[in-house]
Amino acid sequence: MVSVIGVGDNTVDRYLHLGTMFPGGNAVNVAVLARRHGAKASYVGWFGNDEAGRLLQTALRQEGVDISRCRVVDGPNAQSSVTLVNGDRVFGPSSPGVTNQICLEEADLDFIRQHDLTHTSIYSYIEPQLAQLRKAAPKLSFDFSNHWKLDYVREVAPYVDIAFLSTSDYSRADTVALMRWIASLGPSLVVATRGSEGSLAFDGERIYEQGIVPTQVVDTLGAGDSFAARLIVELLSGSTLEHAMAMAAVSAAQTCTYYGAFGYGHPITPPGS
């Protein structure tokens, strides 16, 4: 069985119009969804000692994700506000909570070494420890999302094996040029998700393209993370890139059919309750 570990960000996504919050965060989502696709999965990150932090821990344990190296810190968990516009998630105000206090110890790095691939993201506040993480991880994937800047990519990409990014606002030609540039910095695979335009991947030799799988969209939150998780598991299991992208598109479509990245909705407790 292949093994994947998410390191870094976690959050609760607060759907104020539903009065419900869902566990999430890129590193958490990839770990959970990789587990659902057959991988052994773990997560290392910092939780707040509040209701949101407890929701995350409960959900991860129920999903069979190993959180034995996580810390519970005195303070609020990271939170994000989410609204939906025609099913497409739009993020509002957010708070990092205690997530940005992450500081990996040697025991954490030893634990990370036991996994086939480590996944982290631009939201994980892990940049000061990327060199250590790179040495510990047999393979490292990194999600730049759509908040990256060129200087940031230039700094981070040399540590990365698989780079994910969102380029739904870019043309295909500009996306391809960007992917080729990122690959020149070190990653052996660059994957760009493009919303309704599907996805592109560049392995240093050729561009691969995958369309979306039509579905009844309820909520797009987590679709990109689902795509990344399935792609990672398929590649680690020996699938071709074409097959991995096709399966990843199926998984992303499935994630769009329910609220939250992987469920576990919990009522938002009103202030003062």
C-alpha positions as CSV (number, residue, x, y, z in Angstrom):
1,M,0.0,0.0,0.0
2,V,1.4,3.4,-0.9
3,S,1.6,6.0,1.8
4,V,1.0,9.8,1.8
5,I,1.4,12.4,4.5
6,G,0.0,15.9,4.5
7,V,2.0,18.5,6.4
8,G,0.9,21.9,7.3
9,D,-2.4,23.7,6.9
10,N,-5.7,22.8,8.3
11,T,-8.8,24.9,8.7
12,V,-12.6,24.8,9.2
13,D,-14.6,26.2,6.3
14,R,-17.5,28.2,7.7
15,Y,-20.5,28.2,5.4
16,L,-22.3,31.1,7.1
17,H,-25.4,30.8,4.8
18,L,-25.8,27.2,6.0
19,G,-24.8,27.8,9.6
20,T,-22.4,24.9,9.2
21,M,-18.7,24.4,9.3
22,F,-16.7,21.7,7.6
23,P,-13.1,20.4,8.3
24,G,-10.6,21.2,5.5
25,G,-7.3,22.7,4.5
26,N,-5.2,21.7,1.6
27,A,-2.8,19.4,3.4
28,V,-5.7,17.8,5.4
29,N,-7.9,17.3,2.3
30,V,-5.2,15.6,0.3
31,A,-4.4,13.3,3.2
32,V,-8.1,12.3,3.8
33,L,-8.9,11.9,0.1
34,A,-5.7,9.9,-0.5
35,R,-6.9,7.6,2.2
36,R,-10.3,7.2,0.5
37,H,-8.5,6.3,-2.7
38,G,-6.6,3.4,-1.0
39,A,-3.4,5.0,0.4
40,K,-2.2,4.8,4.0
41,A,-2.4,8.4,5.1
42,S,-1.1,10.6,7.9
43,Y,-1.2,14.3,8.7
44,V,1.1,16.5,10.8
45,G,-0.1,20.0,11.8
46,W,-1.2,22.2,14.7
47,F,-4.8,22.2,15.9
48,G,-6.4,24.8,18.1
49,N,-7.9,23.7,21.4
50,D,-11.4,24.9,20.4
51,E,-14.5,23.3,18.8
52,A,-13.1,23.7,15.3
53,G,-9.9,21.9,16.3
54,R,-11.8,19.1,17.9
55,L,-14.0,18.8,14.7
56,L,-10.8,18.3,12.6
57,Q,-9.3,15.7,14.9
58,T,-12.6,13.7,15.1
59,A,-13.0,13.7,11.3
60,L,-9.4,12.7,10.6
61,R,-9.6,9.8,13.1
62,Q,-12.9,8.6,11.6
63,E,-11.3,8.7,8.2
64,G,-8.4,6.5,9.4
65,V,-5.7,9.2,9.0
66,D,-2.8,8.9,11.5
67,I,-2.6,12.2,13.5
68,S,-0.3,10.9,16.2
69,R,2.4,13.6,15.5
70,C,-0.1,16.5,15.6
71,R,-0.1,19.1,18.3
72,V,-3.0,20.7,20.1
73,V,-2.1,24.3,20.8
74,D,-3.7,26.8,23.2
75,G,-5.6,29.2,20.8
76,P,-8.1,29.2,18.0
77,N,-8.0,26.9,15.1
78,A,-7.6,28.3,11.6
79,Q,-11.0,29.3,10.0
80,S,-12.2,30.4,6.6
81,S,-15.5,31.9,5.5
82,V,-17.0,30.4,2.4
83,T,-19.9,31.5,0.2
84,L,-21.2,29.8,-2.9
85,V,-22.0,31.5,-6.2
86,N,-23.7,29.0,-8.6
87,G,-22.0,26.2,-6.7
88,D,-18.5,27.7,-7.1
89,R,-16.8,28.3,-3.7
90,V,-15.7,31.9,-3.0
91,F,-13.6,32.5,0.1
92,G,-14.2,35.4,2.4
93,P,-12.3,36.5,5.5
94,S,-10.0,33.9,7.1
95,S,-7.8,33.6,10.2
96,P,-4.7,31.4,10.4
97,G,-5.3,30.7,14.1
98,V,-2.5,28.5,15.5
99,T,-1.6,26.9,12.1
100,N,1.2,29.3,11.5
101,Q,3.0,28.1,14.7
102,I,4.0,24.8,13.0
103,C,7.6,23.9,13.8
104,L,8.7,20.4,12.9
105,E,11.0,18.4,15.2
106,E,13.4,15.6,14.3
107,A,10.8,13.1,15.5
108,D,8.3,14.6,13.0
109,L,10.9,14.4,10.2
110,D,11.6,10.7,11.1
111,F,7.8,10.1,10.8
112,I,7.7,11.8,7.5
113,R,10.5,9.6,6.2
114,Q,8.2,6.6,6.6
115,H,5.9,7.8,3.8
116,D,6.2,7.6,0.0
117,L,5.2,11.2,-0.6
118,T,4.7,14.3,1.5
119,H,2.2,16.9,0.4
120,T,2.1,20.6,1.6
121,S,1.0,23.9,0.3
122,I,1.3,27.7,0.1
123,Y,-1.1,27.9,3.1
124,S,1.1,25.9,5.4
125,Y,3.7,28.4,6.7
126,I,6.3,25.8,6.0
127,E,8.8,27.8,3.9
128,P,11.5,28.2,6.7
129,Q,11.6,24.4,7.0
130,L,11.3,23.4,3.3
131,A,14.9,22.3,3.1
132,Q,14.5,20.0,6.1
133,L,11.2,18.7,4.7
134,R,12.8,18.1,1.3
135,K,15.6,16.0,2.9
136,A,13.1,13.9,4.9
137,A,10.5,13.3,2.1
138,P,11.3,10.7,-0.6
139,K,8.9,12.8,-2.8
140,L,7.4,16.2,-2.1
141,S,4.3,17.7,-3.7
142,F,3.3,21.3,-3.2
143,D,0.1,23.1,-4.0
144,F,0.7,26.8,-5.0
145,S,-3.1,27.3,-5.5
146,N,-3.9,30.5,-7.3
147,H,-2.3,32.9,-4.8
148,W,1.3,32.3,-5.9
149,K,3.6,35.0,-7.1
150,L,6.6,34.4,-9.5
151,D,9.2,35.2,-6.9
152,Y,7.5,32.8,-4.4
153,V,7.5,30.0,-7.0
154,R,11.1,30.7,-7.9
155,E,12.0,30.3,-4.2
156,V,9.9,27.2,-3.5
157,A,9.9,25.1,-6.7
158,P,13.5,23.8,-6.5
159,Y,12.4,21.8,-3.4
160,V,9.4,20.2,-5.2
161,D,8.9,17.0,-7.2
162,I,5.2,17.6,-8.1
163,A,3.9,21.2,-8.4
164,F,0.2,21.9,-8.4
165,L,-1.3,25.3,-9.2
166,S,-4.6,26.8,-10.3
167,T,-4.6,28.8,-13.5
168,S,-8.4,29.2,-14.3
169,D,-7.8,32.9,-15.0
170,Y,-4.9,32.2,-17.5
171,S,-5.2,31.3,-21.2
172,R,-4.0,27.8,-22.2
173,A,-0.9,29.3,-23.9
174,D,0.0,31.3,-20.8
175,T,-0.6,28.3,-18.6
176,V,1.7,26.1,-20.7
177,A,4.4,28.7,-20.7
178,L,4.2,29.0,-17.0
179,M,4.3,25.2,-16.5
180,R,7.4,24.9,-18.6
181,W,9.1,27.6,-16.6
182,I,8.2,26.0,-13.3
183,A,9.5,22.6,-14.6
184,S,12.8,24.3,-15.4
185,L,13.2,25.2,-11.7
186,G,13.2,21.5,-10.6
187,P,9.8,19.8,-10.4
188,S,9.6,16.6,-12.5
189,L,5.8,17.1,-12.9
190,V,3.7,20.3,-13.1
191,V,-0.1,20.1,-12.9
192,A,-2.4,23.0,-13.6
193,T,-6.1,22.8,-12.8
194,R,-8.2,25.2,-14.9
195,G,-11.7,25.0,-13.5
196,S,-14.3,24.2,-16.2
197,E,-11.4,23.9,-18.8
198,G,-10.1,20.8,-17.1
199,S,-6.4,20.3,-16.3
200,L,-2.9,20.2,-17.9
201,A,0.2,18.4,-16.9
202,F,3.8,18.7,-18.0
203,D,6.4,16.0,-17.3
204,G,9.3,17.8,-18.8
205,E,8.7,16.3,-22.3
206,R,5.1,16.8,-23.3
207,I,1.8,18.4,-22.3
208,Y,-1.0,16.2,-21.2
209,E,-4.6,17.4,-21.2
210,Q,-7.7,16.2,-19.3
211,G,-11.2,17.5,-19.5
212,I,-13.7,17.7,-16.7
213,V,-16.2,15.0,-15.9
214,P,-19.7,16.5,-16.1
215,T,-21.6,16.3,-12.8
216,Q,-24.3,18.0,-10.8
217,V,-22.3,20.6,-9.0
218,V,-23.3,21.4,-5.4
219,D,-20.0,22.8,-4.1
220,T,-16.6,23.1,-5.9
221,L,-14.6,23.4,-2.6
222,G,-12.1,20.6,-2.4
223,A,-12.3,19.6,-6.1
224,G,-8.7,20.6,-6.8
225,D,-7.5,18.8,-3.7
226,S,-9.4,15.7,-4.7
227,F,-7.8,15.9,-8.1
228,A,-4.3,16.2,-6.5
229,A,-4.9,13.3,-4.0
230,R,-6.2,10.9,-6.7
231,L,-3.4,11.8,-9.1
232,I,-0.8,11.3,-6.4
233,V,-2.2,7.9,-5.3
234,E,-2.5,6.7,-8.9
235,L,1.1,7.7,-9.8
236,L,2.5,6.2,-6.7
237,S,0.6,3.0,-7.5
238,G,2.2,2.8,-11.0
239,S,-0.5,4.3,-13.2
240,T,0.4,6.2,-16.3
241,L,0.0,9.9,-16.2
242,E,-2.9,9.8,-18.7
243,H,-4.8,7.2,-16.5
244,A,-4.0,9.1,-13.3
245,M,-5.4,12.4,-14.7
246,A,-8.6,10.6,-15.9
247,M,-9.2,9.1,-12.5
248,A,-8.4,12.4,-10.8
249,A,-11.0,14.1,-12.9
250,V,-13.6,11.5,-11.8
251,S,-12.7,12.1,-8.2
252,A,-12.8,15.9,-8.5
253,A,-16.3,15.6,-10.1
254,Q,-17.5,13.4,-7.2
255,T,-16.3,15.9,-4.7
256,C,-18.4,18.6,-6.3
257,T,-21.6,16.7,-5.5
258,Y,-21.6,17.5,-1.7
259,Y,-20.8,20.3,0.7
260,G,-17.3,20.7,2.1
261,A,-14.1,19.0,1.0
262,F,-14.9,15.6,2.5
263,G,-18.1,16.1,4.6
264,Y,-18.5,16.1,8.4
265,G,-20.6,19.2,8.6
266,H,-21.1,20.6,12.1
267,P,-23.3,23.4,13.3
268,I,-21.6,26.7,13.9
269,T,-22.0,27.6,17.5
270,P,-23.2,31.3,17.9
271,P,-20.9,33.6,19.8
272,G,-21.5,33.4,23.5
273,S,-23.3,30.1,23.4
